[in-house]
Amino acid sequence: MRGFWRSTGRFGSGPGRGQAGFSLAEVLVVVALIGIVVLAVMPAFGDYLRSWRARSAADEMMAQIRGARQMAITMRQDITVTFTPDPANTYSYYHPIKKATQTVKLPPQIRLSTNPTTSYAPVFKVNGSISNPSSPSVSSPTTNYVELRAIINGSRTDRYRFGFSTAGQVRYSVTR
């Protein structure tokens, strides 16, 4: 086994063996093929990245909303989450532990809209319920909802619609 790893100096040489390597034409063909693949994949990667950012913003907003509800229960203090659409494009709530208002500004490519159109402010109660909920159902809200919109490309817009139930449930549905 030891002799296997020793170099004899004859590896790659001998009768019928020429110089190892690639010709310039072969290298150019490979580079051209890689370029074509990259050009074909780039638009799809851009769409994926924009979609991922929108989903991340929706997930982050859901985490903040659930955190506000949990703080209302544990701190025994009603917490109002205020969603403010254009031009602010923010949502905010009072954080009782930090004793300050937390305001989250959404990225410019993601637009916040609410129904009612001026702003929407559900109140998370100490018992876990929500006043000013969506109706008629949390899974398909028609009034009192929050929506995040992100234009992915010219023909696709992702919409994340958040619904709130009186029992304290918060859900969002995705429409593409």
C-alpha positions as CSV (number, residue, x, y, z in Angstrom):
1,M,0.0,0.0,0.0
2,R,2.9,2.4,0.7
3,G,4.2,2.1,-2.8
4,F,0.9,3.2,-4.2
5,W,1.4,6.8,-3.0
6,R,5.0,7.1,-4.2
7,S,5.6,9.0,-7.4
8,T,7.6,7.1,-10.0
9,G,8.1,10.1,-12.2
10,R,6.5,8.2,-15.0
11,F,2.9,9.1,-14.3
12,G,1.3,10.6,-17.3
13,S,4.2,9.9,-19.6
14,G,5.1,7.0,-21.8
15,P,4.1,5.7,-25.2
16,G,0.9,7.1,-26.5
17,R,0.5,9.8,-23.9
18,G,0.8,13.5,-24.8
19,Q,0.6,16.7,-22.9
20,A,-2.3,17.0,-20.5
21,G,-4.6,20.1,-20.8
22,F,-7.3,21.7,-22.8
23,S,-7.2,23.6,-26.0
24,L,-8.2,27.2,-26.2
25,A,-11.3,26.3,-28.3
26,E,-12.5,23.8,-25.6
27,V,-12.1,26.4,-22.8
28,L,-14.0,29.0,-24.8
29,V,-16.9,26.6,-25.5
30,V,-17.2,25.8,-21.8
31,V,-17.1,29.5,-20.8
32,A,-19.8,30.3,-23.4
33,L,-22.0,27.5,-22.1
34,I,-21.6,28.7,-18.5
35,G,-22.5,32.2,-19.7
36,I,-25.7,31.0,-21.4
37,V,-26.8,29.1,-18.3
38,V,-26.1,32.1,-16.1
39,L,-28.1,34.4,-18.4
40,A,-31.0,31.9,-18.4
41,V,-31.1,31.5,-14.6
42,M,-30.6,35.2,-13.5
43,P,-34.2,36.4,-14.0
44,A,-35.6,33.4,-12.1
45,F,-33.1,34.0,-9.3
46,G,-34.2,37.7,-9.1
47,D,-37.8,36.6,-8.8
48,Y,-36.9,34.1,-6.1
49,L,-35.0,36.7,-4.1
50,R,-37.9,39.2,-4.2
51,S,-40.3,36.5,-3.2
52,W,-38.1,35.4,-0.4
53,R,-37.8,39.0,0.9
54,A,-41.6,39.4,0.9
55,R,-42.1,36.1,2.7
56,S,-39.5,37.0,5.3
57,A,-41.2,40.4,5.9
58,A,-44.6,38.6,6.3
59,D,-43.1,36.0,8.7
60,E,-41.3,38.7,10.7
61,M,-44.6,40.7,11.0
62,M,-46.4,37.6,12.2
63,A,-43.7,37.0,14.8
64,Q,-44.1,40.6,16.0
65,I,-47.9,40.4,16.2
66,R,-47.8,37.1,18.1
67,G,-45.1,38.6,20.4
68,A,-47.4,41.6,21.1
69,R,-50.3,39.2,21.9
70,Q,-48.1,37.2,24.3
71,M,-46.9,40.3,26.1
72,A,-50.5,41.5,26.5
73,I,-51.2,38.2,28.3
74,T,-48.1,37.9,30.4
75,M,-47.8,41.6,31.3
76,R,-51.6,41.9,31.9
77,Q,-51.7,45.0,29.8
78,D,-53.7,45.6,26.6
79,I,-51.4,46.2,23.6
80,T,-52.5,47.9,20.4
81,V,-50.7,47.2,17.2
82,T,-51.1,50.0,14.7
83,F,-50.6,49.4,11.0
84,T,-50.0,52.6,9.1
85,P,-50.0,52.3,5.3
86,D,-48.7,54.8,2.7
87,P,-46.6,56.9,3.1
88,A,-45.3,55.6,6.4
89,N,-45.4,51.9,5.5
90,T,-44.9,50.9,9.2
91,Y,-46.5,49.0,12.0
92,S,-45.9,49.8,15.7
93,Y,-46.8,48.8,19.2
94,Y,-45.9,49.7,22.8
95,H,-43.4,47.3,24.3
96,P,-44.2,47.2,28.0
97,I,-40.8,45.6,29.0
98,K,-38.7,48.1,27.1
99,K,-41.2,50.8,28.0
100,A,-40.9,52.2,24.5
101,T,-42.9,52.1,21.2
102,Q,-41.5,49.6,18.7
103,T,-41.9,50.8,15.1
104,V,-41.0,48.5,12.2
105,K,-40.6,50.1,8.8
106,L,-41.1,47.8,5.9
107,P,-38.7,47.7,3.0
108,P,-39.7,50.0,0.1
109,Q,-40.4,47.2,-2.3
110,I,-43.0,45.8,0.1
111,R,-46.2,47.9,0.5
112,L,-48.5,47.7,3.5
113,S,-52.2,48.3,3.0
114,T,-55.1,48.1,5.4
115,N,-58.8,47.9,5.4
116,P,-59.9,50.5,6.6
117,T,-57.6,52.3,4.3
118,T,-56.3,54.9,6.7
119,S,-54.9,52.7,9.4
120,Y,-55.9,49.6,11.3
121,A,-55.3,49.0,15.0
122,P,-56.3,45.7,16.6
123,V,-56.1,45.6,20.4
124,F,-54.7,42.5,22.0
125,K,-56.5,42.0,25.4
126,V,-55.1,40.5,28.6
127,N,-57.2,37.4,28.1
128,G,-55.6,36.7,24.7
129,S,-58.6,38.0,22.7
130,I,-58.5,40.7,20.0
131,S,-60.9,43.6,19.8
132,N,-61.5,45.1,16.3
133,P,-61.1,41.6,14.6
134,S,-61.5,40.6,11.0
135,S,-64.8,39.4,9.8
136,P,-66.5,37.1,8.9
137,S,-63.5,34.7,9.4
138,V,-59.8,34.9,10.2
139,S,-58.9,32.7,7.2
140,S,-60.5,34.9,4.6
141,P,-60.9,38.4,6.1
142,T,-63.0,40.9,4.2
143,T,-63.0,43.8,6.7
144,N,-60.3,44.9,9.1
145,Y,-57.3,43.3,7.6
146,V,-53.7,44.0,6.8
147,E,-52.0,43.2,3.5
148,L,-48.4,43.1,2.4
149,R,-47.9,43.4,-1.4
150,A,-44.6,42.8,-3.2
151,I,-44.2,43.1,-7.0
152,I,-42.1,40.1,-8.0
153,N,-42.1,40.7,-11.7
154,G,-44.3,42.4,-14.3
155,S,-46.9,39.6,-14.2
156,R,-46.7,38.5,-10.5
157,T,-47.5,40.2,-7.3
158,D,-47.4,38.3,-4.0
159,R,-50.1,39.3,-1.4
160,Y,-50.0,38.3,2.2
161,R,-53.4,39.1,3.9
162,F,-53.5,39.0,7.7
163,G,-56.7,38.2,9.5
164,F,-57.5,38.6,13.2
165,S,-60.2,36.6,15.2
166,T,-61.8,37.6,18.4
167,A,-60.4,34.4,20.0
168,G,-56.9,35.8,19.4
169,Q,-55.9,33.9,16.3
170,V,-53.8,35.6,13.7
171,R,-53.3,34.1,10.3
172,Y,-52.2,35.1,6.9
173,S,-53.0,33.8,3.5
174,V,-50.8,34.1,0.4
175,T,-52.1,35.0,-3.1
176,R,-49.7,35.0,-6.1
